[in-house]
């Protein structure tokens, strides 16, 4: 039996701006809900005859082929499922002037006609969960579209206007880089990955040539057992890799205006309940030493007059990667709980807010040096795990004892799991940054498709 769904939202931009946003590279992945397991295999565009090919898990792995049609420049594009999980899926995307605001803003109108597979069984599934999944998906899409345009407008005010940039990015295929790139490209920036040579710790300088800005995200993962060999890889990838990059930038005929070089809240070490902002001294231990050296490795760039920003990144929450991805199966099974005593502080940030912070660092000349990239409301590990259980409607009462974590992860357990720092984002607050997800429970609901509709 055919079903229909319509979602309309006012967007603070002109119809031309909203439609152009959808035509830019990265728009499709920008709108993709983080909780849906989807891989983009091919994307030709949104004009007639162009297709998108996805690999989806709904609930098992299969291909979804969508063909675009009905393209009207500045007004409409449509896609029709040629192959996929639905018996039928026709989706019209229309951008219309907002009559309530003199046509100065736009209304995004998504109109879907669909039919579930498997006849009566499909209808039962629709009533049980499919309809709510569709509602959550479009709530997410419209929230992202609205907030992206709101933030771009505010960013233009802080930066005195916005120019499109040529951004060179290391680590662009990693967890954070793969999320940041769609945000930058939908804002009109051109993003170019910076490749490594076949051997050694270096960078392809041809990828840096002509860049207005550089984002440096590459580095050996911290979340592993810290053998002496692993520690060496972590140090070299961050300290030596960053030093080589900074020195390469100084030799370019046209130097970039800014280098945004990632750092981490591990800079502060395990500090108990001490309130820590960007003016606080560094801590002790392996992570703190690496973070301090990581930041110092950019000195050649700052000495050459390049504005250097060190976002000290907290625990990034997103089900597509990082800590939350690893925790979800455990908590979904109802066997999650606090780590150790649970009183250690858990400096977190949603992936959407982190991408906004990094994008702001690129264009706001007032931001330089260390910037704590964390949410404004730090929580303890016990509060985090209890909140995650509540959002998933699962108990979170089975703690992971400290001795078990030490046995599994060694030194890394004390530094990254059982230690913590009460970090606050003072400089972002002073700069007037507004978080999409300042509250932990609201952030988890938005990231996991559990919004209260």
C-alpha positions, 0 to 999 in steps of 0.5 A: 500500500503506498504511503506518503511523507512531507517535511517542510522547514524554513531555511535562513537563506535565499532559494538560490543559496539553498539550491546551490548548497544541494548541488555542491560536492559533499551535500549528500553525505552532509545530509546522511543521518549519522546513525544510518549505516550507509556507504556512498559508492557513486554519486554523479549529481542531482540533474536528470539522468544522474544517479547515486549508488549506495550500499545500505544495511536495511537491515541487511547489506544491499545496494540502493540505486537512485536515479535523478529526474525532474530537475528544475534549476533553482527550484526542484530535483527528484530521485526515484529508487531503481534498486533498493530496500523499498518496493517504491521510493519517489522523493521530490526536493523543492526549494520555495520562497518563504511567503512569511518573510517576503521571499527573503528566506526559503522553505525546504519541502521534501515530499516522499511517496513510498511503499514497503516491501513484503506486502502485509508484513511490510505494513506491519514493519512500517507501523512498528519502526519504519515510519519513525525512522523516516521521520527521524531521518528528515528531522535530521536533514532539515536540522542540518540544512537549517543550522548550516545556513544559520552558522554560515551567516553568523560566521560571515559576521565574525570573519567580516565576510567569507571567501571561498578557500583552497584547503589542503587537508592531511588525514582527510580519509580518517574519522574527523576528516571524512566528516569535515570535508562535506561541511567545507565543500557545501560552504564552497571551499575546495578541499584537496587531500595531502598525500604522503610519499611512498616512504618516510614521514613527509608530505607531497608538497605539490598538494600544498601549493596554492593552498589558502589554508591547511588542516592537519589531522593525520596521526597514529591512533591513540586508542591502542595498547601502548607498547614501546613500538606503538609509542614511537609511532604515535610520537613520530607521526605527530611530532615529526610529521607536524614539524615536517609539514610546518617547515614545508609550508614556510618554503612555499612561494605562496604561504597559506594564511592559516594552519589548523593543526589538531591537538588533544585535551590529553595536553592537560593530563589527568587533573581530577576536578581542577577546572582547566582552560586554555591558560592552564599549564600542561600536565604530565604523562605520555599523552600530555608530553605528546600533545605539548610536543605536537603543538610545539612542532608547528613553530616554524609555521608561526615564525613565518607569519602563518596563523596557527590554531591548535584545537585541543579536541575532546572525545568526539561523539559520532556513531560512525567512528571513535569512542561512541562507535565502539561503545554502542554494541556493548550498551545496546546489548544492555551490558554497558556501564561506567569505567572504573569508579566513574568519577573521572571527567569526560570532555566530549564534543559532538562531531557536528560541533567539532566540524563547526569549530574547525571550520571557524578556525579556518576563517576567524582571524581572532582565533589562534593558539590553543582552542579547547574543542569540547562541549561547554558542559563537561560530565563525568564518565558515570554521568555519560554512561548513564545518559547513553543507557537512558537514550538507548533505553538500556540499563547501564549498570555493569561497570568495567573494573579498573584492573580489567581495563589495565589488563586489556589496555595497559598504560593507555587505560590509566591515561585515556580511560580511567584518567580525565580532565575537566576541560572548558572551552573558554576561548570559544565562549569568548569568541561567541561560538554557539554549539549545536549540541551543548547538552549531552542527552540532546547530542546523543539523541540527535546523533543516534536518531532518538530525537523526541519528535 
